[in-house]
Amino acid sequence: MKRFIAIDGLDGSGKDTQARLIKEKYEKEGTVIVRSHPTSDNFFGNNSKAALEKGGKLNKIIATLCYGGDAIRSVIKYYNKADTVIFVRYTLAVSYLNKVVYVLVYKLVCFVLPVSEYFFYLDVSPEKLVERVQNRNEKEEMFENYDAFVKVRAKAENVLYNWHVIPADDSPDVIFNKIETILDDLDSKLLNES
């Protein structure tokens, strides 16, 4: 595997769009796998998504645990199985956990699961996120509101030390240009190390 890429950010930040653009960039060079979490092809992903569409503390716990199971399943099943592997949502889901434990859990998760220099966080203002989520034709999830966006975004800032933070209020093409510049730089370093 040449590169392991993660695209993360809050709901409405454009993760799937950027993953598609990155996939198109690298398909010319070899095989690409994209996994967007939660996925609908397994027990964990289905239950995480279902819990996110409900409310309450119990569903928050179920969504978090099932999300973790879904992401771990993807690592086991797809990591190192293509030239480029792209995960949409990965370790930053810990930002949704309790304020007391999420930094510790993040460090543990990064110790156990694979990480790389190819990690991108799409940072979008809460106002823009609300606008984008309202324009989608999907059922609203428990974290898709202004207050949740403000809270989770602030928590995420504390664990972004190994991520490329991309300001992402702009159009998809402008955002991708920022990402592509970093990708090209990382690929150049990778090539020089070979």
C-alpha positions in Angstrom: 0.0 0.0 0.0 1.4 3.4 -1.0 -0.9 5.6 1.1 -3.5 5.4 3.9 -5.7 8.5 3.8 -8.3 9.6 6.3 -10.8 12.4 5.6 -12.6 13.6 8.7 -14.7 16.5 9.9 -18.2 17.2 11.2 -21.4 16.3 9.4 -21.7 18.5 6.3 -18.0 19.3 6.0 -17.7 17.6 2.6 -15.8 14.5 3.5 -17.4 12.2 0.9 -17.0 14.8 -1.9 -13.3 15.2 -1.1 -12.8 11.4 -0.8 -14.3 11.0 -4.3 -12.0 13.7 -5.7 -9.0 12.0 -4.1 -10.1 8.6 -5.4 -10.3 10.1 -8.9 -6.8 11.5 -8.5 -5.2 8.2 -7.5 -7.3 5.8 -9.7 -4.9 6.6 -12.6 -2.0 5.2 -10.6 -3.5 2.0 -9.2 -6.2 0.5 -7.1 -8.2 2.6 -4.6 -10.6 1.5 -1.8 -12.9 4.0 -0.2 -14.7 3.2 3.1 -17.2 5.7 4.5 -18.2 5.2 8.1 -20.6 4.3 9.3 -21.1 1.8 6.4 -24.3 0.0 5.5 -22.7 -3.4 4.7 -22.4 -4.7 8.2 -24.0 -5.0 11.6 -21.9 -2.3 13.3 -22.4 0.3 10.6 -26.1 -0.3 10.3 -26.6 0.0 14.1 -24.4 3.0 14.4 -26.4 4.8 11.7 -29.7 3.8 13.3 -28.6 5.0 16.7 -27.4 8.3 15.3 -30.9 9.0 13.9 -32.4 8.6 17.4 -31.7 10.5 20.5 -30.7 10.1 24.1 -27.6 8.9 26.0 -28.1 5.2 25.3 -28.2 5.7 21.6 -25.1 7.9 21.8 -23.3 5.1 23.5 -24.6 2.5 20.9 -23.7 4.8 18.0 -20.1 5.3 19.4 -19.5 1.6 20.1 -20.9 0.4 16.8 -19.0 3.1 14.9 -15.8 1.9 16.6 -16.6 -1.7 15.5 -17.3 -0.6 12.0 -14.0 1.3 11.7 -12.0 -1.6 13.2 -13.8 -4.0 10.8 -12.7 -1.8 7.9 -9.1 -1.7 9.1 -9.0 -5.5 9.4 -10.7 -6.1 6.0 -9.3 -3.3 3.8 -6.1 -1.9 5.2 -3.2 -2.7 2.9 -5.5 -4.2 0.3 -5.0 -1.5 -2.4 -2.5 1.0 -3.5 -4.5 3.8 -1.8 -7.0 3.2 1.0 -9.3 6.1 1.9 -11.3 6.2 5.1 -14.1 8.8 5.4 -14.3 9.3 9.2 -11.8 7.5 11.3 -10.3 8.2 14.7 -11.7 11.6 15.3 -15.1 10.1 16.1 -13.8 10.1 19.7 -14.6 13.9 19.7 -18.2 12.8 20.3 -17.3 11.1 23.6 -17.4 12.5 27.1 -15.2 15.5 27.7 -13.3 13.7 30.5 -12.2 10.7 28.4 -12.0 11.6 24.7 -8.4 12.8 24.6 -7.2 9.6 26.4 -9.3 7.4 24.1 -7.9 9.2 21.1 -4.3 8.5 22.1 -5.2 4.9 22.8 -7.0 4.5 19.4 -4.0 6.1 17.6 -1.7 3.6 19.3 -3.8 0.6 18.4 -5.0 1.5 14.9 -2.9 2.5 11.9 -2.2 6.2 11.3 -0.3 8.1 8.6 0.7 11.5 7.5 -2.2 11.5 5.0 -4.9 12.5 7.5 -7.1 15.5 6.7 -9.6 17.3 8.9 -12.1 19.5 7.0 -12.7 22.5 9.4 -16.0 24.2 8.6 -17.7 26.9 10.6 -20.8 25.7 12.6 -23.0 28.2 10.6 -21.9 26.7 7.3 -22.4 23.2 8.6 -26.0 23.9 9.6 -26.6 25.4 6.1 -25.2 22.4 4.4 -27.0 19.8 6.5 -30.3 21.6 6.0 -29.8 21.5 2.2 -29.3 17.7 2.2 -32.3 15.5 1.7 -31.5 13.1 4.6 -32.9 12.4 8.0 -31.2 14.6 10.6 -28.9 12.9 13.1 -28.4 13.7 16.8 -25.2 15.7 16.3 -26.4 17.7 13.3 -27.4 21.0 15.0 -25.6 24.2 15.8 -24.9 23.6 19.4 -23.5 20.1 18.8 -21.3 21.4 15.9 -19.8 24.1 18.2 -19.2 21.6 21.1 -17.7 18.8 19.0 -15.6 21.2 16.8 -14.0 22.6 20.0 -13.2 19.2 21.3 -11.8 18.0 18.0 -9.3 20.9 18.1 -7.6 19.2 21.1 -6.7 16.0 19.1 -5.8 17.4 15.7 -2.1 17.4 16.3 -1.4 14.7 13.7 -3.9 15.9 11.1 -3.7 18.4 8.2 -6.4 20.9 9.1 -8.1 22.3 6.0 -10.3 25.4 6.2 -13.3 24.1 4.3 -16.0 26.7 4.1 -15.1 27.2 0.4 -16.3 25.3 -2.7 -15.3 21.7 -3.1 -12.8 22.6 -5.9 -11.0 25.2 -3.7 -10.9 22.7 -0.8 -9.6 19.9 -3.0 -6.8 22.2 -4.4 -5.6 22.7 -0.8 -5.7 19.0 -0.1 -4.0 18.1 -3.4 -1.1 20.4 -2.7 -0.5 18.5 0.5 -1.0 15.2 -1.2 1.5 16.0 -3.9 4.1 17.1 -1.2 3.6 13.9 0.8 3.8 11.8 -2.4 7.0 13.5 -3.4 8.5 12.7 0.1 7.3 9.1 -0.2 9.0 8.8 -3.6 12.3 10.3 -2.4 12.3 7.8 0.5 11.9 4.8 -1.9 
